[in-house]
Amino acid sequence: MSTSSQRGSDTTGKIYECTGALWKFNRPVTRSELLRVAEEAVTSIYCAGEPMSDPVMVGQWLQCKYAELQNETFGVMFLDSRHRLIAFERLFEGSIAGAEVHPRVVVQRALANNAAAVILSHNHPSGVSEPSTADRSITLRLRDALALVDVRVLDHFVVGQTVVSMAARGWL
């Protein structure tokens, strides 16, 4: 957890302080609990109106979101015109090796959330973050479909042991 103020250890800590909020544990802390605290801390920053402009922080937040999932799951961060978070939704869940993504549903949810931009993401339960040909293909299909309703695709993150940004690779 990357915070300006932190107390305790990451495996048996009793008190963690982050962005002014205080989480207290009266017992050893599990990995899931720490991930939840980290996710809440970053979410509180973004829900306070900070733009989703730091790909490293977005990637770390997504790692927390996907860390405990056993099946491939596809999610979308819906953003306003200043790239502030409106909502994050997990839209599709598949098997350990893939998830079927429907562009129509993504467009519907973008319109329902009144989004001006989106950040796409999904996990690879295998831990290997390298985007597949299918990952790149659906990204381009979604980019084109969303462009028809004036919604920009800013990035597509693939989350495994590490996080890969397709925008950083020049694939968007």
Number of C-alpha atoms within 10 A of each C-alpha: 17 11 12 9 10 15 11 11 12 15 11 13 17 16 15 20 17 20 13 9 10 12 11 11 13 9 9 13 17 13 13 12 12 17 19 14 19 20 18 17 20 22 15 15 14 17 14 11 13 14 16 18 12 8 16 12 13 19 19 18 20 23 22 22 20 23 19 12 14 15 18 21 23 22 23 21 23 26 26 17 13 13 21 21 24 17 15 16 12 14 15 17 18 14 12 15 10 18 17 13 19 13 17 12 12 21 20 12 16 22 16 10 15 15 23 21 24 26 20 23 24 29 30 25 22 14 14 15 19 16 18 9 9 10 17 14 11 15 22 15 13 19 22 16 18 23 14 10 12 13 23 20 23 17 22 25 26 27 29 20 15 13 24 21 22 21 14 12 8 8 12 15
